[in-house]
Amino acid sequence: MKNIWQDLPRPFFVLAPMEDVTDTVFRRLIADCGRPDLFFTEFTSVEGLESVGRAKVIHRLRYTEEERPLIAQIWGITPENYFESAKLAREMGFDGLDINMGCPVPKIIKQGACSALITNPSLAGEIIAAAKEGAGDMPVSVKTRIGFNEVNTEEWTGFLLEQGIAALSVHGRTVKQMSKVDANWDEIAKVAKLRNQMNITTPVIGNGDVASYQQGLDFVEKYGVDGIMIGRGVFQNPWIFNPDKDIESVTLLERLQLMQKHVQMFQ
C-alpha cells in the first residue's frame, strides 16, 4: 500500500474529523463544494468496534469511493483493540489510520482516552505500536494537542515523532483551553521545526482557527507546516477548500440549495 501522506501535494488541505458532523454524507457534500486533499472519518471507538456492540458504532466508518483519499480515525485505551481495529480498517480499504489523542471532551478524558494520553506517554506508545502492527503497510498517524493543562509541545510531540508515525496533526491549544482561546500557531511551528531537526520526513499538519483557503496558505508559509486541517471554518464556509470560490459571492439561494441537498443526501 502506498503511503498516502507522502503522495499528497505540498501544501495540502484536510477536512478535520468532527463528531456527529463529518459523516459520509457531509464529506460528499463538501467534496461537491470544493474538495480537500484528504478526508477523515468521525472518530470511532476501538472498544466499541471490538465488542458485541460493533453494529452500533461501525456506521462511523461508512464511506463511498468518491470520498478518497480517506483516513479512518479511531480512539480508545486498549492496545489489543487498536491492533484488531487497525486490521479491520485495512480490510475495509481505508487509505490510512489515525489515532485520536486530542479530543478534550471530559467524559472521554475520564476513560483515559484521547487527549488524556498526553499525560500517559507509555500507554500512547503501546497504542501506536499495536495500531502499526495491525495496520501492516497502511500508514498510521496521530492527531493531538500542544499539552494537557499546560503547554508541553516539544516534549510531547517529540515523543510522538519518535514513534515512527506517518503524519502528525497538531491542534494549537491545550486540553484545558478547549476552544476558548486563539490557537497558538507559534507552538505548531515548533513541531515543524523539531521535525526538521530530527531529520525525518513526517508531515506536520496545523489545525486551529483557519477561516479561509488563503489564510491556510499564509500559515503554511509563516509556520512551516506541510498541511492545513480545517474544522469549524467549514461551518461558516462550506466552499472553504475551493480557492476559486469567494465566500462573499455565495448567494442566499446557493446556501439554501446546499442545505436542501444535504437533507436529501442524508435521507
Backbone bond lengths (Angstrom), bond angles and torsions (degrees), N, CA, C in turn:
res aa  C-N    CA-C-N  psi(-1)  N-CA   C-N-CA  omega(-1)  CA-C   N-CA-C  phi
1 M - - - 1.467 - - 1.529 109.89 -
2 K 1.340 115.95 136.84 1.449 120.12 176.86 1.529 110.36 -70.66
3 N 1.334 114.97 149.90 1.460 120.03 173.65 1.522 107.64 -84.41
4 I 1.330 116.27 102.06 1.462 121.33 -174.77 1.520 111.66 -57.98
5 W 1.339 117.56 -31.68 1.463 121.00 -177.65 1.524 111.81 -64.59
6 Q 1.328 116.30 -33.90 1.452 119.74 -179.99 1.531 111.99 -81.02
7 D 1.335 116.15 -19.16 1.462 120.68 -178.44 1.528 113.44 -88.78
8 L 1.326 117.66 -13.33 1.458 120.66 -178.13 1.531 110.77 -68.13
9 P 1.345 116.83 149.59 1.472 119.29 175.45 1.523 109.78 -66.20
10 R 1.314 116.29 162.39 1.460 120.81 175.54 1.520 108.55 -119.52
11 P 1.334 119.03 126.25 1.463 125.32 -6.40 1.528 110.92 -78.33
12 F 1.335 115.78 166.74 1.460 120.18 178.12 1.522 110.36 -127.98
13 F 1.346 114.71 160.30 1.460 121.25 -178.85 1.527 109.83 -120.32
14 V 1.342 115.36 142.19 1.461 122.11 -175.85 1.524 109.92 -130.08
15 L 1.332 116.65 136.95 1.461 120.32 170.19 1.518 108.06 -82.74
16 A 1.329 116.81 122.34 1.461 121.94 -176.57 1.528 111.44 -66.62
17 P 1.327 117.00 148.40 1.463 119.94 172.61 1.523 110.10 -73.20
18 M 1.341 117.12 128.06 1.461 120.94 179.28 1.520 109.39 -134.30
19 E 1.310 115.02 126.76 1.463 122.63 -176.34 1.526 111.61 -57.38
20 D 1.317 115.74 130.57 1.473 123.33 178.38 1.533 112.69 59.95
21 V 1.320 117.49 21.51 1.465 121.59 178.25 1.524 110.55 -126.21
22 T 1.317 116.69 -60.89 1.465 120.55 -169.54 1.529 112.02 -86.36
23 D 1.320 115.70 57.23 1.460 120.30 175.68 1.527 109.62 -81.35
24 T 1.308 116.84 -177.65 1.465 121.14 -175.98 1.525 112.72 -59.47
25 V 1.323 117.34 -35.95 1.468 120.82 179.31 1.526 110.50 -68.50
26 F 1.312 116.67 -47.17 1.466 120.08 -178.51 1.525 110.83 -62.90
27 R 1.319 116.99 -40.64 1.466 120.00 179.38 1.530 111.20 -61.93
28 R 1.326 116.69 -41.37 1.462 119.60 178.88 1.527 111.39 -67.83
29 L 1.325 115.77 -35.50 1.464 120.15 178.18 1.527 110.40 -63.55
30 I 1.333 116.21 -45.65 1.461 120.50 179.40 1.523 110.82 -65.80
31 A 1.319 116.70 -37.45 1.468 120.39 178.02 1.521 111.00 -59.84
32 D 1.315 116.66 -36.04 1.462 120.77 178.50 1.532 111.52 -69.60
33 C 1.326 116.31 -32.30 1.473 120.22 -179.71 1.522 111.63 -77.64
34 G 1.302 115.83 -37.33 1.460 122.50 -177.82 1.510 107.87 171.55
35 R 1.314 117.20 110.44 1.463 121.55 -170.25 1.530 112.19 -76.51
36 P 1.349 117.44 126.28 1.464 118.83 169.10 1.533 109.36 -72.13
37 D 1.304 116.78 171.32 1.469 120.03 -179.15 1.523 111.89 -78.21
38 L 1.345 116.50 -18.38 1.462 120.75 -176.30 1.520 110.11 -154.09
39 F 1.329 115.62 140.95 1.465 122.31 175.33 1.528 110.35 -111.94
40 F 1.336 116.13 153.57 1.463 123.72 169.65 1.527 108.41 -118.79
41 T 1.325 116.75 150.02 1.460 120.06 170.44 1.529 108.99 -77.96
42 E 1.322 116.38 173.30 1.461 120.26 164.98 1.527 107.52 -63.24
43 F 1.344 116.91 157.85 1.456 116.20 179.51 1.532 110.43 -80.29
44 T 1.339 114.83 137.15 1.458 122.57 -169.51 1.526 110.14 -123.72
45 S 1.313 116.69 133.60 1.464 122.39 -175.64 1.527 112.39 -72.43
46 V 1.330 115.57 127.10 1.472 119.11 175.91 1.521 110.44 -71.41
47 E 1.345 116.99 -28.67 1.468 118.87 177.37 1.529 109.21 -67.38
48 G 1.332 116.80 -37.54 1.459 120.27 177.60 1.512 112.35 -69.67
49 L 1.342 116.03 -42.19 1.463 120.36 -179.23 1.521 112.00 -63.14
50 E 1.334 116.14 -34.61 1.469 119.93 -177.36 1.523 111.06 -102.81
51 S 1.325 115.90 43.97 1.468 121.53 178.66 1.521 109.13 -142.10
52 V 1.320 115.37 177.48 1.467 119.69 177.81 1.529 110.88 -67.81
53 G 1.334 116.06 -12.55 1.464 120.43 -179.75 1.516 114.02 -93.19
54 R 1.338 117.39 16.95 1.470 120.42 -177.07 1.529 112.17 -52.77
55 A 1.311 117.49 -40.70 1.467 121.27 -176.26 1.529 112.26 -60.94
56 K 1.343 116.75 -23.48 1.461 120.38 -177.77 1.533 112.95 -82.06
57 V 1.338 116.83 -15.47 1.467 118.82 -177.10 1.531 113.82 -120.73
58 I 1.303 117.65 -19.49 1.462 119.38 -172.29 1.537 112.77 -68.09
59 H 1.335 116.75 -16.21 1.473 118.94 176.33 1.522 111.19 -60.18
60 R 1.331 117.53 -22.78 1.469 121.03 178.90 1.534 111.37 -67.15
61 L 1.305 116.55 -16.92 1.467 121.03 179.87 1.527 112.01 -102.17
62 R 1.297 116.61 9.16 1.461 120.10 178.31 1.531 109.73 -70.22
63 Y 1.327 116.37 137.36 1.461 119.75 178.93 1.521 110.60 -156.18
64 T 1.340 115.60 167.92 1.459 122.74 174.51 1.521 107.94 -120.31
65 E 1.303 116.35 162.48 1.456 121.27 -177.51 1.523 112.49 -61.29
66 E 1.334 117.13 -27.76 1.461 119.28 -177.46 1.532 112.77 -71.65
67 E 1.323 116.85 -7.00 1.464 120.13 179.15 1.527 113.01 -93.08
68 R 1.300 117.69 2.40 1.464 119.85 179.34 1.529 111.00 -74.50
69 P 1.346 115.50 154.25 1.459 127.62 -6.71 1.530 111.15 -72.57
70 L 1.343 115.19 144.29 1.461 121.54 -171.40 1.527 110.68 -137.08
71 I 1.334 114.72 131.51 1.463 122.15 178.71 1.526 109.45 -105.44
72 A 1.313 117.68 132.14 1.467 122.23 174.52 1.526 108.59 -86.24
73 Q 1.321 116.98 125.18 1.466 119.09 177.20 1.524 110.81 -104.46
74 I 1.324 115.86 134.19 1.466 121.60 -177.67 1.530 110.09 -128.63
75 W 1.344 114.32 162.73 1.457 119.22 178.05 1.529 108.85 -149.81
76 G 1.335 115.73 163.30 1.459 120.90 179.06 1.508 110.01 151.62
77 I 1.339 116.72 -167.47 1.467 120.29 -176.35 1.523 113.78 -130.84
78 T 1.331 118.29 -4.73 1.455 120.66 -172.99 1.526 111.00 -105.27
79 P 1.343 117.99 111.28 1.466 120.28 -177.77 1.531 113.44 -54.45
80 E 1.333 117.78 -38.93 1.464 120.11 -179.58 1.526 111.40 -62.07
81 N 1.325 116.26 -36.95 1.469 119.64 178.22 1.524 111.54 -71.58
82 Y 1.329 116.96 -32.55 1.459 119.83 174.12 1.523 110.46 -63.42
83 F 1.317 116.38 -40.95 1.465 121.16 178.73 1.525 110.61 -58.87
84 E 1.333 116.45 -48.86 1.463 120.94 -178.34 1.532 111.38 -69.28
85 S 1.328 117.20 -40.00 1.466 120.28 -179.34 1.523 111.30 -68.37
86 A 1.325 116.31 -33.67 1.464 119.85 176.01 1.521 110.69 -65.35
87 K 1.327 116.85 -41.03 1.464 120.29 176.03 1.523 110.38 -61.71
88 L 1.336 116.32 -41.70 1.463 121.12 178.91 1.519 110.81 -61.82
89 A 1.326 117.11 -46.45 1.469 121.15 -179.24 1.529 110.72 -61.01
90 R 1.313 115.77 -38.25 1.468 119.28 178.52 1.532 110.23 -66.35
91 E 1.320 116.08 -42.80 1.470 120.42 179.26 1.520 111.30 -64.66
92 M 1.344 116.62 -31.49 1.460 121.03 -179.92 1.529 112.08 -77.27
93 G 1.318 117.29 -8.79 1.459 120.49 173.30 1.509 116.62 91.29
94 F 1.338 117.72 18.00 1.466 119.24 178.60 1.524 110.88 -67.47
95 D 1.323 115.59 157.39 1.460 121.30 -179.26 1.526 112.28 -84.91
96 G 1.307 116.61 -11.11 1.452 121.09 179.40 1.512 110.10 -178.22
97 L 1.330 115.19 171.97 1.462 122.43 -179.32 1.516 108.30 -129.13
98 D 1.335 116.85 135.63 1.457 121.31 178.65 1.515 110.01 -124.01
99 I 1.334 115.69 139.16 1.460 121.80 -179.99 1.524 108.83 -102.42
100 N 1.333 116.37 124.40 1.458 121.67 -179.70 1.526 109.55 -80.19
101 M 1.328 116.10 109.01 1.459 122.20 174.00 1.521 109.63 -121.66
102 G 1.351 115.53 32.71 1.452 118.80 -176.15 1.513 116.44 -135.17
103 C 1.339 118.56 -15.69 1.463 120.08 -177.96 1.527 110.45 -59.79
104 P 1.364 117.79 127.59 1.462 120.87 -175.85 1.527 114.59 -99.02
105 V 1.330 118.52 9.31 1.465 121.22 -176.15 1.538 109.85 -63.91
106 P 1.341 118.35 125.99 1.465 121.66 -174.41 1.528 115.24 -53.51
107 K 1.334 118.21 -42.06 1.461 119.69 -177.43 1.535 111.90 -66.93
108 I 1.332 116.41 -26.48 1.463 121.18 175.78 1.524 110.15 -76.13
109 I 1.336 115.89 -43.40 1.463 121.12 179.59 1.523 111.28 -60.96
110 K 1.339 117.09 -38.32 1.466 120.99 -179.75 1.524 112.14 -60.24
111 Q 1.330 115.77 -24.99 1.466 119.91 178.05 1.527 111.88 -81.36
112 G 1.337 115.80 -8.12 1.461 120.03 -177.16 1.511 113.17 85.40
113 A 1.341 116.02 13.22 1.471 120.68 -174.69 1.522 111.51 -103.21
114 C 1.328 114.42 173.54 1.464 123.67 175.56 1.532 111.47 53.70
115 S 1.339 118.94 -120.54 1.462 119.31 -174.41 1.525 113.03 -67.53
116 A 1.330 118.19 -17.17 1.466 120.19 175.61 1.524 111.15 -62.68
117 L 1.328 116.85 -22.77 1.465 120.60 179.77 1.523 112.02 -67.64
118 I 1.337 117.50 -16.98 1.464 120.80 175.20 1.524 109.61 -60.47
119 T 1.328 116.70 -30.43 1.466 121.53 179.93 1.527 111.71 -92.92
120 N 1.316 117.53 2.81 1.463 121.53 -177.05 1.534 109.84 -138.29
121 P 1.337 117.45 64.82 1.467 120.00 -175.24 1.526 114.09 -61.15
122 S 1.315 118.04 -28.94 1.469 118.74 179.90 1.526 110.64 -64.17
123 L 1.342 116.95 -43.86 1.461 120.23 176.71 1.525 110.37 -68.25
124 A 1.321 117.08 -39.17 1.464 120.60 177.94 1.524 110.33 -57.53
125 G 1.328 116.60 -42.75 1.457 120.84 178.58 1.517 112.30 -63.72
126 E 1.341 116.19 -40.99 1.468 120.55 178.03 1.529 110.67 -63.17
127 I 1.329 115.47 -41.59 1.463 120.86 -179.22 1.531 110.77 -63.71
128 I 1.323 116.76 -45.64 1.465 120.12 179.50 1.524 110.71 -61.54
129 A 1.331 116.24 -44.01 1.468 120.04 -179.41 1.522 111.41 -62.74
130 A 1.343 116.51 -42.00 1.467 120.67 -179.83 1.525 110.76 -65.98
131 A 1.341 116.09 -42.48 1.461 119.95 179.79 1.524 110.95 -64.15
132 K 1.322 116.95 -42.64 1.462 120.88 179.09 1.521 111.29 -62.90
133 E 1.327 117.01 -39.47 1.459 120.53 178.98 1.522 110.80 -64.68
134 G 1.337 115.84 -43.68 1.464 119.62 -179.72 1.517 112.54 -70.68
135 A 1.322 116.76 -30.75 1.465 120.87 -176.35 1.521 112.84 -76.62
136 G 1.312 117.34 -20.23 1.451 119.71 -177.84 1.522 110.82 64.71
137 D 1.349 117.12 -121.68 1.471 119.61 -179.22 1.527 112.81 -90.86
138 M 1.339 117.25 7.87 1.460 120.41 175.65 1.529 108.69 -81.21
139 P 1.340 119.20 129.40 1.466 120.87 -175.60 1.528 112.93 -67.32
140 V 1.327 115.98 139.63 1.465 123.22 179.56 1.525 109.20 -115.26
141 S 1.322 115.79 124.69 1.465 122.34 -178.81 1.525 110.04 -120.73
142 V 1.340 116.13 175.47 1.470 121.92 -179.41 1.527 109.09 -136.01
143 K 1.337 115.69 142.79 1.470 122.14 170.95 1.526 107.59 -118.27
144 T 1.335 117.09 130.43 1.455 119.74 -174.37 1.527 111.32 -149.13
145 R 1.335 115.51 -170.87 1.466 123.08 177.61 1.527 110.00 -121.95
146 I 1.332 116.68 178.50 1.467 120.85 -173.83 1.529 113.16 -88.66
147 G 1.323 117.29 6.40 1.451 121.10 177.88 1.513 110.58 160.39
148 F 1.331 115.79 174.75 1.473 120.12 178.92 1.527 109.12 -95.45
149 N 1.316 118.63 -87.60 1.471 119.71 176.33 1.523 111.60 -83.96
150 E 1.325 115.58 -32.50 1.454 121.72 -179.70 1.523 109.76 -124.55
151 V 1.324 115.64 159.17 1.461 120.55 176.61 1.531 109.35 -66.04
152 N 1.318 115.23 127.57 1.464 121.56 -177.58 1.527 108.96 -142.35
153 T 1.316 114.66 42.52 1.460 120.91 -166.01 1.516 114.13 -57.86
154 E 1.314 116.41 -58.01 1.461 119.42 -169.78 1.530 112.83 -69.46
155 E 1.322 117.03 -40.34 1.466 119.35 179.78 1.532 111.04 -64.50
156 W 1.336 116.29 -45.61 1.463 120.67 -176.09 1.522 112.08 -72.75
157 T 1.329 116.73 -50.40 1.463 118.24 -178.28 1.525 111.22 -70.71
158 G 1.330 116.90 -29.31 1.459 119.66 174.92 1.518 110.70 -62.24
159 F 1.334 116.14 -41.14 1.464 120.70 175.99 1.526 110.72 -60.69
160 L 1.330 116.70 -44.87 1.463 120.04 -179.15 1.522 111.31 -63.74
161 L 1.320 117.04 -42.71 1.459 120.72 -179.50 1.527 111.44 -63.61
162 E 1.313 116.95 -28.38 1.470 121.25 178.49 1.524 112.39 -71.97
163 Q 1.343 117.36 -14.26 1.464 120.91 -176.42 1.526 113.20 -83.38
164 G 1.335 117.65 0.73 1.452 120.33 178.13 1.519 114.08 72.73
165 I 1.336 116.27 33.39 1.465 119.84 178.64 1.527 110.46 -75.19
166 A 1.328 116.24 159.69 1.466 121.17 -175.32 1.521 112.63 -80.84
167 A 1.341 117.59 -25.42 1.466 121.98 -179.95 1.528 107.94 -164.59
168 L 1.334 115.91 158.34 1.463 120.86 179.55 1.520 109.36 -135.47
169 S 1.335 116.04 117.62 1.467 122.32 176.00 1.520 108.09 -99.63
170 V 1.329 116.59 130.71 1.459 121.04 -174.75 1.521 110.74 -123.81
171 H 1.336 115.34 118.85 1.462 121.54 173.51 1.522 107.33 -86.99
172 G 1.335 117.07 127.37 1.450 121.55 -170.82 1.512 116.46 -79.80
173 R 1.315 117.24 41.71 1.463 121.64 174.55 1.522 109.03 -141.20
174 T 1.336 116.61 157.81 1.456 120.41 170.96 1.529 108.85 -79.69
175 V 1.311 115.24 169.25 1.464 120.10 177.06 1.527 109.92 -64.03
176 K 1.318 116.47 -43.11 1.467 121.76 -178.86 1.526 111.39 -60.17
177 Q 1.326 116.71 -34.13 1.469 120.62 -178.59 1.514 113.16 -74.31
178 M 1.354 117.12 -16.08 1.462 121.09 -176.76 1.534 108.56 49.70
179 S 1.357 116.91 -118.91 1.464 120.61 174.51 1.531 109.96 -126.08
180 K 1.351 115.66 29.72 1.462 121.33 -172.39 1.525 113.33 -88.30
181 V 1.327 117.20 -11.65 1.465 120.66 178.56 1.520 107.85 -127.25
182 D 1.329 116.18 166.99 1.457 120.01 177.72 1.525 110.70 -65.67
183 A 1.316 116.36 144.04 1.462 120.82 176.25 1.522 109.71 -62.98
184 N 1.335 115.53 139.22 1.457 121.36 -177.33 1.532 109.55 -95.74
185 W 1.317 115.67 92.84 1.467 120.54 -177.24 1.521 112.67 -74.73
186 D 1.320 117.52 -20.32 1.464 119.37 174.24 1.529 110.23 -63.59
187 E 1.324 116.48 -35.34 1.470 120.00 177.35 1.529 110.66 -71.20
188 I 1.324 116.59 -38.34 1.473 119.39 176.66 1.528 109.67 -61.86
189 A 1.333 116.69 -38.86 1.463 121.09 178.61 1.529 111.25 -60.41
190 K 1.326 116.42 -33.61 1.462 120.43 178.58 1.526 111.31 -62.41
191 V 1.334 116.45 -33.56 1.468 120.65 179.88 1.528 110.14 -67.30
192 A 1.328 116.13 -45.07 1.461 120.09 178.06 1.531 110.73 -62.33
193 K 1.319 116.49 -40.84 1.474 121.11 179.00 1.531 109.98 -65.40
194 L 1.319 116.98 -42.60 1.463 121.63 179.23 1.519 110.58 -62.38
195 R 1.333 115.91 -43.04 1.467 120.50 177.09 1.524 110.86 -56.86
196 N 1.323 116.35 -43.69 1.453 120.89 179.46 1.530 111.60 -64.44
197 Q 1.330 115.75 -40.18 1.462 120.30 178.98 1.525 111.79 -65.28
198 M 1.336 115.73 -30.88 1.462 120.64 179.09 1.528 111.44 -78.74
199 N 1.335 116.28 -7.84 1.472 122.34 178.04 1.526 111.79 58.73
200 I 1.327 115.05 45.63 1.460 121.31 175.82 1.524 108.42 -122.79
201 T 1.334 116.08 166.18 1.471 120.35 -174.09 1.524 113.25 -106.63
202 T 1.323 117.87 11.45 1.459 121.82 -178.34 1.525 111.07 -57.29
203 P 1.333 119.02 118.48 1.466 120.37 177.84 1.525 111.46 -61.97
204 V 1.318 116.98 138.82 1.463 123.26 175.25 1.523 107.84 -112.15
205 I 1.326 115.36 125.81 1.461 122.06 -177.26 1.523 108.95 -113.05
206 G 1.323 117.40 127.09 1.454 121.88 179.32 1.516 111.58 -93.27
207 N 1.339 115.84 143.25 1.463 121.86 -176.49 1.526 110.04 -141.11
208 G 1.358 115.72 132.69 1.449 119.55 174.65 1.520 113.70 136.47
209 D 1.332 116.22 112.07 1.467 123.30 170.93 1.522 115.40 68.39
210 V 1.319 119.00 20.20 1.457 119.92 175.65 1.524 108.14 -81.51
211 A 1.334 116.52 120.70 1.464 121.37 -171.78 1.520 114.16 -108.09
212 S 1.339 116.98 -4.23 1.471 119.00 179.54 1.523 109.73 -157.16
213 Y 1.314 115.06 162.72 1.463 121.50 178.19 1.530 110.02 -62.60
214 Q 1.318 116.32 -45.44 1.463 120.20 -179.05 1.521 111.38 -63.34
215 Q 1.324 116.70 -40.14 1.466 119.46 177.49 1.527 110.00 -61.15
216 G 1.333 116.83 -38.33 1.456 120.67 176.86 1.519 111.22 -60.01
217 L 1.329 116.74 -45.02 1.465 120.77 178.22 1.529 110.69 -62.53
218 D 1.333 116.02 -40.45 1.465 120.45 179.30 1.528 110.73 -63.67
219 F 1.340 116.68 -39.63 1.461 120.88 -179.18 1.529 111.41 -68.68
220 V 1.334 116.99 -35.53 1.465 120.35 175.70 1.520 109.61 -59.30
221 E 1.319 115.28 -46.04 1.468 121.12 -178.78 1.532 111.18 -66.24
222 K 1.318 116.44 -42.40 1.462 120.85 -173.67 1.522 113.13 -77.76
223 Y 1.348 116.95 -37.17 1.460 119.87 -171.13 1.534 114.39 -109.98
224 G 1.323 117.72 -2.88 1.457 120.07 171.59 1.509 116.68 77.00
225 V 1.328 117.46 18.27 1.463 119.86 178.85 1.531 109.89 -84.46
226 D 1.317 115.33 163.97 1.468 120.91 -179.42 1.524 112.17 -90.25
227 G 1.327 115.71 -27.39 1.456 119.85 -176.79 1.517 111.63 -149.76
228 I 1.315 114.34 167.32 1.465 122.53 -178.84 1.521 109.06 -124.08
229 M 1.323 116.17 129.14 1.464 121.77 175.29 1.527 108.45 -106.59
230 I 1.327 116.02 128.29 1.465 120.95 -178.74 1.517 109.38 -118.88
231 G 1.339 116.19 129.19 1.458 121.97 177.96 1.516 111.37 -113.09
232 R 1.333 115.96 -88.91 1.466 120.88 -173.86 1.531 113.38 -61.95
233 G 1.334 117.30 -24.28 1.462 120.56 179.84 1.515 112.89 -59.44
234 V 1.326 116.22 -24.50 1.464 120.15 -178.30 1.532 111.27 -73.06
235 F 1.342 117.40 -20.31 1.465 120.13 178.36 1.533 110.97 -68.89
236 Q 1.327 115.46 -39.37 1.460 120.04 179.03 1.523 111.23 -76.93
237 N 1.333 115.31 -29.35 1.464 119.66 -175.96 1.528 110.91 -145.73
238 P 1.325 118.13 91.68 1.467 120.68 178.48 1.531 112.83 -62.49
239 W 1.328 117.35 -15.54 1.471 122.70 179.15 1.532 111.65 -94.43
240 I 1.322 117.30 16.26 1.469 122.08 -170.62 1.520 113.24 -61.55
241 F 1.335 117.41 -26.61 1.468 120.15 -179.55 1.527 112.53 -88.63
242 N 1.312 116.57 1.29 1.459 121.48 -179.22 1.525 109.19 -101.00
243 P 1.339 118.39 104.39 1.472 120.32 -176.93 1.521 113.46 -67.56
244 D 1.307 116.76 -14.91 1.470 120.28 -177.74 1.528 112.85 -97.25
245 K 1.344 116.43 1.51 1.468 119.82 -177.28 1.522 109.35 -113.06
246 D 1.302 115.98 108.95 1.462 121.64 178.05 1.523 108.76 -80.99
247 I 1.313 117.53 121.25 1.469 121.40 -176.49 1.523 111.19 -59.86
248 E 1.336 117.39 -28.61 1.465 120.65 -179.95 1.528 111.26 -67.31
249 S 1.331 116.48 -21.19 1.469 120.12 -178.19 1.527 112.69 -91.46
250 V 1.339 117.01 -5.82 1.467 120.38 -179.41 1.528 109.34 -72.73
251 T 1.314 116.44 126.71 1.462 120.83 -177.76 1.519 111.37 -87.82
252 L 1.309 115.34 163.22 1.460 120.88 175.88 1.528 110.28 -60.01
253 L 1.325 116.22 -38.58 1.457 120.21 179.15 1.539 110.87 -61.45
254 E 1.331 116.84 -41.99 1.470 119.90 178.62 1.524 110.98 -61.92
255 R 1.318 116.23 -39.44 1.472 119.96 179.11 1.533 110.57 -66.03
256 L 1.323 115.72 -43.70 1.463 119.72 179.53 1.522 111.02 -64.37
257 Q 1.319 117.34 -39.27 1.458 121.29 178.57 1.532 110.82 -65.74
258 L 1.341 115.81 -36.51 1.465 119.83 177.92 1.529 110.73 -67.32
259 M 1.321 116.78 -41.62 1.470 120.96 176.80 1.535 110.46 -60.37
260 Q 1.321 115.72 -44.50 1.463 120.47 179.71 1.531 110.62 -62.05
261 K 1.312 115.76 -43.07 1.461 120.35 179.96 1.529 110.95 -63.34
262 H 1.336 116.72 -39.93 1.465 121.16 179.56 1.532 109.99 -61.60
263 V 1.312 116.63 -45.81 1.467 120.81 -179.83 1.529 110.94 -62.96
264 Q 1.323 116.33 -44.73 1.459 120.64 -179.04 1.526 111.27 -63.64
265 M 1.329 117.42 -43.33 1.463 121.28 178.60 1.523 110.73 -63.95
266 F 1.334 115.57 -41.41 1.461 119.46 -178.50 1.518 111.53 -64.98
267 Q 1.341 115.96 -40.80 1.453 119.88 177.48 1.536 110.97 -63.15
